[in-house]
Amino acid sequence: MNDSERKQQDRFQALRLQRFYLAQSTYMIAYVVIAVTWATGHYLGSNAMALSHYALGFITQFTFFLIFKTGLNLRFRDPSLTSPQIIVALLLQTYLLALVGEIRGTIMVAYCLILLFGVFQMSRTAYLIHAALALVCYASLIVINQYLGIYPQSLTVALLEWFILACFLLWLIILGSYIRALRERLQQRHSTLQQHQQTLRSMMDQLQNLATTDALTDLPNRRYFIEEAQRRNTLLSRGQTLGLALIDLDHFKRINDLYGHAAGDQVLQEFARIARSNLRGNDIVARFGGEEFVLLLDNCDLATLHHCVERIRQGLATHPFSALPEGVRCTMSAGICLIHPEDDLEWRISQADEALYQAKAEGRNRTCAHEQAYA
Ligand SMILES: Nc1nc2c(ncn2[C@@H]2O[C@H](COP(=O)(O)OP(=O)(O)OP(=O)(O)O)[C@@H](O)[C@H]2O)c(=O)[nH]1
């Protein structure tokens, strides 16, 4: 079971316990009713019998509590244990009704309360079976009373009570079906909404990706680079520096002119791969535009920056391109500088650009640092 499945199971288990606690409030009412019935002299059994209602209630409910708390309920087909809980309650209720004499008709309504717990949860057939059990229980009480004469009751009144109980229980089916349909509709809407949200989220991700990635090289674009460099710049603490390098492929126009635009594209893609493979995961290489690229190295001094850019330059200079004729190589020039805390990014980029211009002027295929980078 993975993490999200476990979380879902915990959530359901908490809900089952909540339902169980709610059922306990009904038991509390029943305990009060028993006490009042006993105190007013309407209870027909002995004191020990009166106490047995409490004992049975406590034992059965504590058992259910333990089953839920230990997670034993998860081994059952229906972990909510709706059916066993209802059957136990129906039997306890019938036992109580057997001993309350003429007020039986009033307390009988508790059958409906008990079945209410199942009407939204169980299938219609399961509900009908449990409702039938309630009716059988009550009918048995009538029959037993007629034979044993525990207390005087007219058969007509008893049958009328049974009929009224049957009507109430049937009415619960209508209510249950209505609420269940409503719940299913809500669930359906909820899942549709979730699907829409998911689609929207992935579209947003795609849009974000499109807005920040260069389609040809799959590198971050200029916009992403500026935002990220500015963010990292604000995080710099005193004494720390970021390494900045502006890279331009040499005589790239010639490659396009001599070997075609597609070959040029492939060179750009290969360069992106070479640069990426020579950097650490946290460093950034972005396409700045055309055949110009930019690097940002975290926590970097001038020597490290120079070394890193040189590694890329040499990697490119020796790389055989499948799109170019045998022996044709591509070179690059780079201008580098450092970014200090609270520096203006544009100003540092223009310094790297000046250094790049110098590298081009000095004959290309080299890395030049801006003079201020030595300061
Ligand atoms: N194939 C291809 N070419 C591009 C792309 N973007 C820009 N270019 C080409 O890159 C070339 C850049 O040429 P220039 O700016 O003259 O520079 P260069 O030829 O590299 O010369 P130096 O930079 O001075 O070494 C132009 O011909 C652009 O059309 C692209 O996405 N694909």
The ligand as a Gaussian input file, in Angstrom:
#p B3LYP/6-31G(d) Opt

LIG

0 1
 N       20.015000      27.377000     -37.477000
 C       19.725000      28.383000     -36.672000
 N       20.351000      29.534000     -36.795000
 C       20.083000      30.545000     -35.973000
 C       19.117000      30.404000     -34.973000
 N       19.071000      31.604000     -34.291000
 C       19.938000      32.420000     -34.878000
 N       20.575000      31.811000     -35.899000
 C       21.552000      32.304000     -36.802000
 O       22.773000      32.587000     -36.120000
 C       23.498000      33.486000     -36.936000
 C       24.214000      34.477000     -36.054000
 O       25.081000      35.204000     -36.911000
 P       25.896000      36.414000     -36.437000
 O       25.137000      37.183000     -35.384000
 O       26.279000      37.198000     -37.674000
 O       27.120000      35.855000     -35.739000
 P       28.165000      34.730000     -36.153000
 O       28.027000      34.326000     -37.556000
 O       28.046000      33.652000     -35.130000
 O       29.518000      35.475000     -35.984000
 P       30.241000      35.856000     -34.658000
 O       29.226000      35.823000     -33.558000
 O       30.801000      37.225000     -34.896000
 O       31.276000      34.829000     -34.434000
 C       22.484000      34.141000     -37.885000
 O       22.742000      33.688000     -39.190000
 C       21.154000      33.641000     -37.420000
 O       20.232000      33.423000     -38.489000
 C       18.442000      29.164000     -34.851000
 O       17.587000      28.954000     -34.014000
 N       18.772000      28.179000     -35.715000

